[in-house]
Amino acid sequence: MIVSLDYPAIFHETCNGLESVRFIDCLQPSVVFINASLPGLAGFDVLKKINHDPISVIISDNPEDAVRAIDHGASGYLHRPICTENLKRTLVRIGSSEVARPISSGNGNGYPGSIFLEKGGRLKKVNVSEITYLRADRDYTWIYTADDNAYLSNHGIGVLSQKLDPDKFLRVHRSYMVNLEHVNELYKDIRRLYLLVTGEIEIGVGKQYIPRVRELIF
């Protein structure tokens, strides 16, 4: 289900209740939509455990959960299966609140200035400007930073390309995306065009991405 918004928004998805608690407290989103029957930890228990206090909307197929949602301080309730019109009304109501506006990334374009990446069982805050490049690994993506750290994201590179600022991050290969701030050289041999990013990392440009890379040459 896709609903258009009249303001920029960044979405994150979790798989279970425990992961939801961890991500909500680390990412501190303005709004959360919580499934009442999350595996591992029920949605209402998630609301009890989190330290962050976002606008929350409970999603459930049990009408009695509408009352429980109010008792737990939730700002709204959506009955499943979700009706598009009900979802639109909820989003409009949430969007009209100043507290629900997306956190500024520092340049006002709605993209994050920092993100949380998992390493060693913990989530570490990483400035997006420190990311040098991303490398696809099947359904996952390795994210590399200027301090020689590597983080494995559960998202595919296609998903991440939608979450990061396209003015700063460029897809140069089906398996690679680079931070343009960290591209130091552009050169070619007989067969391929290459980028050299911070850390002396050489990345080959895929044929279908060459026209976009050539736009950077003046």
N, C-alpha and C positions, 0 to 999 in steps of 0.2 A: 504494500500500500504506500503510495507516494502522495504527499501533500505539499504544495508549494508554500513557502513562508515569505513574508515581506521584510524579513531581517535575516542577516547571516547567522548560521548556527553550525556548530560542530557536534557530531554525534559519536558516542562510544557505545559498544554493546558488550555485555557480559554473559557468561554461560550459566552461572549458578549463584546462590545466595552469598556464599563466602567471598567469591570473587567480586561480587557487587559491593560488599562492605569495604573491601580493600580499595577498589577503584573509586568509589564515591568519596572516601576520606582523603585519598591521594589527589585525585583530579579536581575535587570540589566543584562539581557541575552546578549550574544554576537550577536545572530541572532534571528530575529523574522519573521515568515511567517504570514501575515495578510490578512484575508478575506476582500475584499473591501466592502462587504455587511454585515458586522457584525450587529447583532441586538443591538439596543440601541444607538450605536455610530458607524458610518461608519469607515471603515479601514483607510481612508485618514484623517479623523478627529482624529483618535487615534494618527497618526503620528504627527499631529499638537500639540496635548495636552501633549505628553510625554516629560519629561525632559531628560531622558536617550537617548543616541544616538546610537542605535545598527545598525548593518547591517539589512536592511529590504527588504523583498520580498513580493510583492503584489500578491494575488491570486484572479482571477476574471474570469467570463465568458463573459465579455464585452471587446473586443479588444481595445476600446478607452481608457480603463484604463491603458494600457501599456504606453501611452504617459503621462497620469496623474501621473503614478508611477515615471517617470523620473522627472516631474515637482515638485514632493513632496520629491525628494531626495532619493527615494528607490533605492536599488542596483540591483533589478531584478524584473521580472514579470513572473508569471506562469499562463497559460490559463487553465481554468477549462472546461471539465474534464482534470485532470492533466495526461500528458503522462509520463510514467516511465523514459524514456530516457531524457526528458527535466528536470525532477526532479534530476536525477543523475548528469547531466551537471551543474545544479545550485549548487548542494551540493559540487561537486568537485571544482567549482570556489570559493565558499565560504570557503571551507576547506583549499584552498591554501593560504588564507590570514591569517597572524599572528593574526590579531585582532579577527578572528573567532575562534581561539583555545579556548577550554573550560577553565574556570577559575580554577586555581589550588585549590585543597582541602587541600593542605598542605602536602599530602603524594604522590601526583603525580599519583593517580589511577583514576582520573576523577570523583570521587564521592564527593558530597558537604561537606564542613566542617561546613557550617551553612545553615539554611533554614529559610523561612519566614512562620509563622503559624498565622492563624487568631484567634483573641480573642477580643470580644467587638467591632466588626466592624473595627478593625485595624489589620495590619500585624506586628507581632513582630519577630525580628531576634532571632533565637534560635540556639545555638551551638549544632551540632549533638551529640557531646560527652555528652551533658547534658540530652539527651533522655534516659529514663530508660527502657520503654517498650511501645508497641503499642497494642491496643485492637480493634478488629473488631466490628463494630456496623452496621449490614446489609451492605449497600453499602458505608458506611463511616468508618472512623477509628479514635479512640481516641488516641492521642499521649501524653504520660506522661513524665514529666521532673523531675530532681532531686530536684528542688525547689518547688515541690508539685503543679505545674501548670498542667492543662490538656487542650489540644487543639483539636478541632474537624476538621479533614481533609475531604475534599470532595472526596478524593481518597479511594478506597478499599484497604485492607491490602495487597492483591496480587500485586497491582500496586506499592505500597510503597516498597514492598520487592525487586522490581526491581530498585528502585531509590536509595536505601541505600546500603552502602558497605557490601557485604555478609561476609567479613572477620570480621566484627564487629557486625552485626545484624543477629540473628538466629531465624528462624521460629520454634517454639516449639509446636504449636497447630494451628488448622485451624483458631482460633480467636486471637492468640497471637504471637508476635514477640518481642524478648528481645535484649537489648544492652549488649553484653557479658562483657563489662567493668563494668556493674552494677549488674552482677550476683554474689552474695556473698556466696550462699550455694546451694548445690544440695543434696537432700535426698529423701527417699522413705518410704512409708508405705506398708501395705499388698497389696493395690490395685494400687497405682499410684506412679509415679516419680514426684518430685516437684523441682521447682527453687525458691529461695528467692532473690528478687532483692532489690535494694536500696529503702528505705522507708518501709521495712519489708512487701513487697508485695509478696504473695505466688501465684505461677502460676503452674498449673498442666501441665505436658507434655503429648501431645497426643500420642497414641500408634505408629502411623506411623512416628513420629518424634524422637522416643527414640533412634534409631541407631545413628542418627546424634549427639544427646546430649551425648551419651556414648563415642563418639570420643574425648570429652573434658576430659575424665577421664584417668589419667596416673597412 
